[in-house]
Amino acid sequence: MSNDVLQIKRYPNRRFYARHLSKYVSLQEIEAMIQAGHTVEIRDSQSDENITRLVLTQIIVDRQPEKMSLFPAEMLHFIVRSNDVMTEFLRDYFRHSLTYLEYMHRHSAAAKLAAPMHWVKAWLDGIGAKPAAAAEAAPAPDMAPLPNPAPAPPEGELAQKELAQKIERLEARLRELEAKGDRTSEA
């Protein structure tokens, strides 16, 4: 299996052209590529828009409807109702969940599930790596930075404290946004 992303174009006639095969392919063939471990990128031929998510969702809905049960109806309602802030939160939540899934996939059944701190640490490391750098590069204008932490506690305690701080910041940000929304609705 190669790490290369397989490029596929969707044409107006709803046909998919796989460059690496130099032929048109069906959704079933795209599904087989993915199940074989390949990553695909599907782009619209006219707009060059990345429509990979749309096509993958179509594959799940049309070809694997039993997997839709992964998303309870309550969650789907929540997603449909969500505003921009909540949508961003959900996007981050699902991205961070992938860190955990990748860890489990890499370590497969041999992972020591009896010691869940290993996968929790990997998950927390994944959370802290990318978003923290992005947050430092462009902090929200109305969000105060956290004070410098005290000397580093033991590793498990550190992860718990970092998570608690992140939750506190999220709750404070939600309160700020709710207060702004209340002021806007009163005006």
Secondary structure as a PSIPRED ss2 file (coil, helix, strand):
# PSIPRED VFORMAT (PSIPRED V4.0)

   1 M C   1.000  0.000  0.000
   2 S C   1.000  0.000  0.000
   3 N C   1.000  0.000  0.000
   4 D C   1.000  0.000  0.000
   5 V E   0.000  0.000  1.000
   6 L E   0.000  0.000  1.000
   7 Q E   0.000  0.000  1.000
   8 I E   0.000  0.000  1.000
   9 K E   0.000  0.000  1.000
  10 R E   0.000  0.000  1.000
  11 Y C   1.000  0.000  0.000
  12 P C   1.000  0.000  0.000
  13 N C   1.000  0.000  0.000
  14 R C   1.000  0.000  0.000
  15 R C   1.000  0.000  0.000
  16 F E   0.000  0.000  1.000
  17 Y E   0.000  0.000  1.000
  18 A E   0.000  0.000  1.000
  19 R C   1.000  0.000  0.000
  20 H C   1.000  0.000  0.000
  21 L C   1.000  0.000  0.000
  22 S C   1.000  0.000  0.000
  23 K E   0.000  0.000  1.000
  24 Y E   0.000  0.000  1.000
  25 V E   0.000  0.000  1.000
  26 S C   1.000  0.000  0.000
  27 L H   0.000  1.000  0.000
  28 Q H   0.000  1.000  0.000
  29 E H   0.000  1.000  0.000
  30 I H   0.000  1.000  0.000
  31 E H   0.000  1.000  0.000
  32 A H   0.000  1.000  0.000
  33 M H   0.000  1.000  0.000
  34 I H   0.000  1.000  0.000
  35 Q H   0.000  1.000  0.000
  36 A C   1.000  0.000  0.000
  37 G C   1.000  0.000  0.000
  38 H C   1.000  0.000  0.000
  39 T E   0.000  0.000  1.000
  40 V E   0.000  0.000  1.000
  41 E E   0.000  0.000  1.000
  42 I E   0.000  0.000  1.000
  43 R E   0.000  0.000  1.000
  44 D E   0.000  0.000  1.000
  45 S C   1.000  0.000  0.000
  46 Q C   1.000  0.000  0.000
  47 S C   1.000  0.000  0.000
  48 D C   1.000  0.000  0.000
  49 E C   1.000  0.000  0.000
  50 N E   0.000  0.000  1.000
  51 I C   1.000  0.000  0.000
  52 T H   0.000  1.000  0.000
  53 R H   0.000  1.000  0.000
  54 L H   0.000  1.000  0.000
  55 V H   0.000  1.000  0.000
  56 L H   0.000  1.000  0.000
  57 T H   0.000  1.000  0.000
  58 Q H   0.000  1.000  0.000
  59 I H   0.000  1.000  0.000
  60 I H   0.000  1.000  0.000
  61 V H   0.000  1.000  0.000
  62 D H   0.000  1.000  0.000
  63 R H   0.000  1.000  0.000
  64 Q C   1.000  0.000  0.000
  65 P H   0.000  1.000  0.000
  66 E H   0.000  1.000  0.000
  67 K H   0.000  1.000  0.000
  68 M H   0.000  1.000  0.000
  69 S H   0.000  1.000  0.000
  70 L H   0.000  1.000  0.000
  71 F C   1.000  0.000  0.000
  72 P C   1.000  0.000  0.000
  73 A H   0.000  1.000  0.000
  74 E H   0.000  1.000  0.000
  75 M H   0.000  1.000  0.000
  76 L H   0.000  1.000  0.000
  77 H H   0.000  1.000  0.000
  78 F H   0.000  1.000  0.000
  79 I H   0.000  1.000  0.000
  80 V H   0.000  1.000  0.000
  81 R H   0.000  1.000  0.000
  82 S C   1.000  0.000  0.000
  83 N C   1.000  0.000  0.000
  84 D H   0.000  1.000  0.000
  85 V H   0.000  1.000  0.000
  86 M H   0.000  1.000  0.000
  87 T H   0.000  1.000  0.000
  88 E H   0.000  1.000  0.000
  89 F H   0.000  1.000  0.000
  90 L H   0.000  1.000  0.000
  91 R H   0.000  1.000  0.000
  92 D H   0.000  1.000  0.000
  93 Y H   0.000  1.000  0.000
  94 F H   0.000  1.000  0.000
  95 R H   0.000  1.000  0.000
  96 H H   0.000  1.000  0.000
  97 S H   0.000  1.000  0.000
  98 L H   0.000  1.000  0.000
  99 T H   0.000  1.000  0.000
 100 Y H   0.000  1.000  0.000
 101 L H   0.000  1.000  0.000
 102 E H   0.000  1.000  0.000
 103 Y H   0.000  1.000  0.000
 104 M H   0.000  1.000  0.000
 105 H H   0.000  1.000  0.000
 106 R H   0.000  1.000  0.000
 107 H H   0.000  1.000  0.000
 108 S H   0.000  1.000  0.000
 109 A H   0.000  1.000  0.000
 110 A H   0.000  1.000  0.000
 111 A C   1.000  0.000  0.000
 112 K C   1.000  0.000  0.000
 113 L C   1.000  0.000  0.000
 114 A C   1.000  0.000  0.000
 115 A C   1.000  0.000  0.000
 116 P C   1.000  0.000  0.000
 117 M H   0.000  1.000  0.000
 118 H H   0.000  1.000  0.000
 119 W H   0.000  1.000  0.000
 120 V H   0.000  1.000  0.000
 121 K H   0.000  1.000  0.000
 122 A H   0.000  1.000  0.000
 123 W H   0.000  1.000  0.000
 124 L H   0.000  1.000  0.000
 125 D H   0.000  1.000  0.000
 126 G H   0.000  1.000  0.000
 127 I H   0.000  1.000  0.000
 128 G H   0.000  1.000  0.000
 129 A H   0.000  1.000  0.000
 130 K H   0.000  1.000  0.000
 131 P H   0.000  1.000  0.000
 132 A H   0.000  1.000  0.000
 133 A H   0.000  1.000  0.000
 134 A H   0.000  1.000  0.000
 135 A H   0.000  1.000  0.000
 136 E H   0.000  1.000  0.000
 137 A H   0.000  1.000  0.000
 138 A C   1.000  0.000  0.000
 139 P C   1.000  0.000  0.000
 140 A C   1.000  0.000  0.000
 141 P C   1.000  0.000  0.000
 142 D C   1.000  0.000  0.000
 143 M C   1.000  0.000  0.000
 144 A C   1.000  0.000  0.000
 145 P C   1.000  0.000  0.000
 146 L C   1.000  0.000  0.000
 147 P C   1.000  0.000  0.000
 148 N C   1.000  0.000  0.000
 149 P C   1.000  0.000  0.000
 150 A C   1.000  0.000  0.000
 151 P C   1.000  0.000  0.000
 152 A C   1.000  0.000  0.000
 153 P C   1.000  0.000  0.000
 154 P C   1.000  0.000  0.000
 155 E H   0.000  1.000  0.000
 156 G H   0.000  1.000  0.000
 157 E H   0.000  1.000  0.000
 158 L H   0.000  1.000  0.000
 159 A H   0.000  1.000  0.000
 160 Q H   0.000  1.000  0.000
 161 K H   0.000  1.000  0.000
 162 E H   0.000  1.000  0.000
 163 L H   0.000  1.000  0.000
 164 A H   0.000  1.000  0.000
 165 Q H   0.000  1.000  0.000
 166 K H   0.000  1.000  0.000
 167 I H   0.000  1.000  0.000
 168 E H   0.000  1.000  0.000
 169 R H   0.000  1.000  0.000
 170 L H   0.000  1.000  0.000
 171 E H   0.000  1.000  0.000
 172 A H   0.000  1.000  0.000
 173 R H   0.000  1.000  0.000
 174 L H   0.000  1.000  0.000
 175 R H   0.000  1.000  0.000
 176 E H   0.000  1.000  0.000
 177 L H   0.000  1.000  0.000
 178 E H   0.000  1.000  0.000
 179 A H   0.000  1.000  0.000
 180 K H   0.000  1.000  0.000
 181 G H   0.000  1.000  0.000
 182 D H   0.000  1.000  0.000
 183 R H   0.000  1.000  0.000
 184 T H   0.000  1.000  0.000
 185 S H   0.000  1.000  0.000
 186 E H   0.000  1.000  0.000
 187 A C   1.000  0.000  0.000
